[in-house]
């Protein structure tokens, strides 16, 4: 079920695999707790508003699913991974400090136009 930010939280790599099979585009927000000062909630809200259902929005807590980092080579959290047509080679974006979420939302929109809408 989606959170107030519009992202559905997944709790396993298996659940992610199932979503990838049915989603032409999927944005995964990998986060961890505690993460003082690096919350992705503002960015999540802007992304959800900007993409308006064009791609699936999911999140995963790296503390609860530690294999996510190994699976996709994530070295820092929070991170966004964009999957296109179930591709196992996602586009990675190390999240810069962006309290408003504007830069991150703009990047996601650009990537959707380039990779998903094409």
ABEGO torsion letter per residue (X at the ends): XBBAAGBBBBABAAAAAAAAAABABBBBBBBBOBBBGABAAAAAAAAAAAAGGABBBBBBBAAABAAAAAAAGBABOBBBBBBBGGBABBBBBBBBBBAAGAAAAAAAAAAAAAAAAX
